[in-house]
Amino acid sequence: MSLKLEKLLEQLISLHPKYIDLSLSRLLILLRKIGNPHLHLPSTIHIAGTNGKGSTLSYIYNILKANKYIVHCYISPQLNSIDERFIISNNIIKKNKLLDTLLYIKKVNKGMPITFFEITTAAAFYLFAKEKADFVILETGLGGRFDATNVIEKSLIDIITPISFDHQEFLGNSLKKITKEKLGIIKKTSSIIIGKQKNIVKKEIKKKLKKLNNKNFFYGDKFNLISSKKKLFYMKYHNKIMQFHKPNLFGNHQIENATMAISAILTIKKLGYRIKNKSINEGLKKTNWPGRLEKCYLKNIPVYLDGAHNIDGCKKLVDFFKNKSLNRWLIIGMLNNKDLKKFLFIIKKIITGVIAVEIPGEQNSFSTKKIALTCNKLRIKCIEQNNMSSANNLILSKIKPEEIIVSGSLYLVGKVRRLYT
């Protein structure tokens, strides 16, 4: 990242004392000053949920590209660099263009309090309205109802990925409350795709949708994964069995995410857009989503990078590893607003021990001492390390595991990924 862009990002973060402050009023004032670009977007696909938003977005994006459509995407968070959040006309934005846009938005804002996510969202809408495209795909940052992306007034399709506990301090401490917040993105104009949900969540969603006239497609009702083999998977869509190539992404949950994306694509086709059936396989094969059960190596030791940081994400991670008896070690760093104890309790069954690290450059990371104390309570072997370099030296010289998992935070995965890829 350029020094100019890095300094500007620091300035933008300082515009509001809170990193997260869910509201739409500050952003709407700023958007009015730049011509309300959020009201002049191409056909929009809006995605909310707890897990699976990013990979679902990526599948849809790649399938639309395979059909020669031009697509803008707004993604969060990034793994390595802020520019990854902005896909403009099928390409990640050039850093100098992002710098110029953010400087302009900052100038128009005139130092008024606004969160970092709100100001980058304003920049995204400004770019999306200026550059031609057939579709925009928006991923919510947090929640739905008061998420900055939710200033848009209409959408073609709204997608609700699996909902579970996360960010309770902002969204509420029950699944009903969290679901209500996520459903806040649903527009009168949209068709709705609902991913695989817990029963309590599904009931809450059905209660909400009874009051609306939107066409809705529930996982388990209108579409679902039937089975998967080595290279293929089979899904039901409106009582029809369809066969597709398995995506490159590991884990059964990623195939379930693919069924959501395919349902969205087939809905787009029904709305009159040109979609070739063979393009679905092409898009699935081209989809890569770094940091989500991404396999790489430390010397000859397999390393799985996974940004799981909530309980549902941890369960999916555990489900992937069928051989529980391997000498497998977890390198973990986690933000201190997450449920460390429950995460470790769930993952305990598939690991031999833990290497505790702090997330580099992250003030709100659990200390290695706190991770070690939690491991001790759960009777998990734990070794504290000051940094990833010493952790890797320890692995190669003493532990010599058969496999390594790096997890607990997407921020951690993003910071350390370059050591393994």
N, C-alpha and C positions, 0 to 999 in steps of 0.2 A: 504494500500500500504506500502511496506517495506521502511524504511528510505533510504537505499542504492538506491533503484529505484527512490524514490522521488528526491534525490539529483542529480542523473544522469539526470533526466528529466529537472531539472532546468539548468544544465550545457548545455544540448542539445539546450534548448530554447535560451541560450545566444550566440550560435554560429553565429547567424545572427541578425543584428539590427532590421530587419523587421520580424514580425510574418508571413506575407504573401508577397511573392515576386515571382510572376508567371514567371517561366522559367524552361526549362528542362536541361540546360547545366550543372549546378552544380551536379545534380543528376546523369546524364549520366557519368560524370567523376568518381564519387564515385562507380557507378555500374561496370564500367570497372575494377576497383581495386579489386572487389570481385567476378569477373568471369562472369559478365553480366547475373545474374540469371533471369532477366526479359525476356530473350530470351529462357528460358528453363522451361516454365511453363506448367502445364496441360491445357486442353481445358478451355478457358477463357470467362467469361460473364462479360461485362463491362457496368456499369450503370452511366449515367449522367442525369441531370435535376435539377429543382429547388426544387420541393416537391415530396415526395413519394419514394425516392431512397432506404431508409433504409428498409421500410416495403416490397417493391418489392423484394429486396435482400433476406429478411428473409423468404418470401413465397417460393421463388425458392430454397433456401438452405434447408428448411424443406421438400419440395417435393422431392428433390434429395436424401436427407437422407432417406426418406420413401422408396425409391427405392434401398436402400443399397449402394448408391454411397458414396465415400469419398470426402469431399469438404473442400477447404480452403476459407476463406472470409477475406476481408480487409474492415473495416467499420469505418466511422467517422461522427461526433465526438462521443466520449464515453459519457455515462451518469455519471458514477461514477469513473471508474478506467481505466487507459490506456490499460490494458490487454484485455478489452472488444473489442478493435479494431482488434484483431488478433484471428481468428478461424483457428486452425491448425488441419487438419484431424478430423473434426467434433467436436472439443473441444476448448474452450477458452484456450489460451496459459497459461502455468504455469508461475507465476511471476519470479521465478528464471531463467527459460529458456529465458524469455524476457529480463531480466537484463543482462544475459551473452551475448545474441545476440546484444543488443544495445551497450554494452561495446566494443564488437568486432568491430562493425560498426564505433563507435566513434574513436577507435584506428586507424583504416584504414583511416578514414577521415583526421586525423592529424590536427585538429583544423581549417580546411578550412571553409570559410563561407558557411553555408547551412541552410535552414529553418528546423524547427522542423518536419513539415509534410514530407519534402523530406527525412529526415534521418529515420523516422519511416517507410516510404514507401520502402526505401532500405532494411530495416530490414525485412519487410514483404516479399519482393521478395526473399531475401536470404533464409528465412524459407520455403517459398512455393516451391522453386526449390529443396531444400534438402529433404523435407518430401513427401512421395508418396500421390497422390490424383488423382481423376478422373476429378475434376473441380476446377477452381478458380473463385470466384465472387469478382469483384472489384467495390467499390463505389468511385466515384470521391470525392475529398474533396471540390473543388471549381472550377466551370467552366468546362473545358473539354480539349480544345486545349493545354493549357500550364499546365494542372493539372499534378502533379507528377505521377499519375497512368498511364498517357498517353505515357509513354516511351515504353510500349509494342508495338510490331510490328504487331501482329495478334490477332484476337479474333474470337470466334465461333459465339457469339451473342452480339450485341450492343443494349442497351435499352435506349431510351430517355423518361424519365418521364415528367409530365407536367412542362412546362417552364413558369416562370413569373419573376417579378422584384425582384432582391436580389443581393447584392454585386455589385451594379452599379459602385462603385469606381474602381473595377477591371475588370468588364466585359462589361461596356458600359451602357449608359443611355437610350437605346431604346431596345425594345423586339427583333428587327432584329439583333442588335449587340450581345445581350446576346445569342440568338439562334445560331448565327454563332459560338460563342465560345463553346457552349455545343456540337454542331455537330462535333467539332474537334476530338471526340473520334472514329468516324466511320472509320472502317478499310475495305480495299478491300476484306478481307477474310470473312467478317461477314454477317449474316442475321440481319435485323434491326427490332426491335419492337418499335413502336412510341405510347406513351400514349396519353390520351385525351389532346388536345391542343386548345388554342385560334386560331381563323381563321388566324390572321396575322402570327402566329408562324407556323401553318400548311402549309401555302403558302410558307414560307421561307424554310421549311424542304423539301417540294416537289420540289422546285427549285434546291436545293442542290442534292437531290437524282436522279434527271433527268440525272445528269452527271455521275452517278455511275451505276454499274450493279448489285448491291446487291439486294437480295430478301428483300422486305420491307412489313411490316404488320402494318397498321395504325389503331388506335382506331377510330371507326366510319365507316371504310371501310371493313377491314378484320375481325375485332373482336370488340365487344362492350357489355356493360352491358345492358340487356333488362329490367329486373325487379328483385326485391328481396322481399321475404316474411319473415316470422318469422325466419325460420331456413335455408331457401334455397335461392339461387339466380340463375338467368338464364342469360347465355351469348350467343351471336352469335359468331360462329367461322367458317369462310369460308362458310357462308349460312347454317350452321348446328346449331341447338339450343342445348345447353348443360346445364345440371343442376349440381350444386355443393352445398355443405354445406357452409353456411355463415361462414366467418372467425370469430375468437374471437375479432378482433379489431373493435372498434366502428367507425361509420361514413360511409356514402355512398362512399366517396372517397377511403376508404380502400378496398371496394369491387371492385372499378374501378382499384385500384392497383393490386388486385388479378387477374383481367382479363389480365393485362399485364404479370404477372408472369405465368399464365396458358398458354398464347400464346407462351411465351418463352419455356416453358416445352414441349408443343406440337410440336414446331419447332425442339427442341432437339430430340424428338421422330422421326420426319421425317428424321432427319440426321442419323438415324440408332441406336440411343441409346435405351436401354430397359427401357421403362416407363410403369408402370401399371396404368390404369385409376383410380382405387380405391385409389392409392397412393396420388392422387391430393387432395382428401378430407382429407386424413390422414394428409398430410402436412399442409393444411390450418388450420385444427383444432389445430395443435401443435404450430402454429405461435403465439408468443407473442412479442410485440414490446413496451417495457416500455417507458413511458413518452409521448405517443401519444394517447390522449384521454383515458388515463388510469384511471380507477375509483378506488378510495380508500376512506378512511373515517378519519375524525377528530372527535373522539367520535362517535356520530351517524349522523354526517353531511356528505353527499356525497361530495367528493373532486375529481375534474377532473384535472389531470395533463396533460398539452399539451405543447409541445415545439414550438408551432407556433411562428414565429418571423418575418415573412414577410406578405404582404397584402393578397396573395392568401391563405396562411395557416390560417390567421385570418378569412377570409370569410368561409372557410370550417368548422372552429370551430363554428362560428355563426350559420351556417346551421344545425349543429347537435342539437342545443338546440331549440326544437320546441315550448316549453312553455316559452314565453318571459316575462311573468308577475311574475315569482317567485322572491322571495327575494334572489337574486344571486349576490355574490360579487366576484370581480376579484382581485387576488393578482398578481401584475405585477412587474417584473424587466426586464430590456432590455439593450442590448449593445447600446452605443450612436451613432453607425453608421446605426441604423435602423430608420424607419419612425414611431416614437412614436405617433405623432399626428393622422396620418391616421389610424393606428392600433386601437387607442382608439375611433376614430370617428366611425369605423365599428362595434366595439364590444359594443359600448354604448347602442345599442337597446336591448341587452339581459342581462344587468347588472343593479343592483341598485346602486352600488358604487365601488370604487377602494381602495385597500390598497397598497400603494407604498412602495417598498423595493428596496434596492440595491442588486445586485447579489453578494453573499458572496465571498470575495477574488478576485473580478474581477475589476480591475482598470478602465476599459473602460465601466463601467455600468453607465446608467443615474442616476443622484442623485435623491433622493426622492423629493427634492424641485422642480427639473425640471419636474418630473412626475406630481406633484401637480399643478404646474403652467399651464401645458398643459391640465390637467383635468378641471381646473378652466375656461380656455378659451372655453372648450367644454361643460361647465355647467354639469360636472360630479362630484358627491360627492367624495372627496378623503381624506384619512387619511394616513399620513406618519408614518412609523414604522422603528425603528432602525435595527431590525432583525426579523427573522421568529418566534422566540420564543414569542416575544412580540405581533407579528401579530396574532398568534394562541390564545394567552391569550385574546386579544381584541375581537376576533371572538366568543370565548366561553362565555366571561363575558358580552359583551355589544351588539355586532351586531346580534348574533344568527341567521345567515342566513339559508335558506333552502338548498342552494348549494354553493359551492366554486369552482372557476376556478383558477388554478395557470398556468400562461402563460407569453409569451413575450420573452422567451429564453430557449433553451434546456439546457444551462448551469445552469440557475436558477432551472429548474425542476430536473436536476441531483443532485444539491447541497441540495435540500430540500426534495427529494423523501423519504428518510429514515424516515422523521417525520410522514409520512402518511401511509407507507406500513409495 
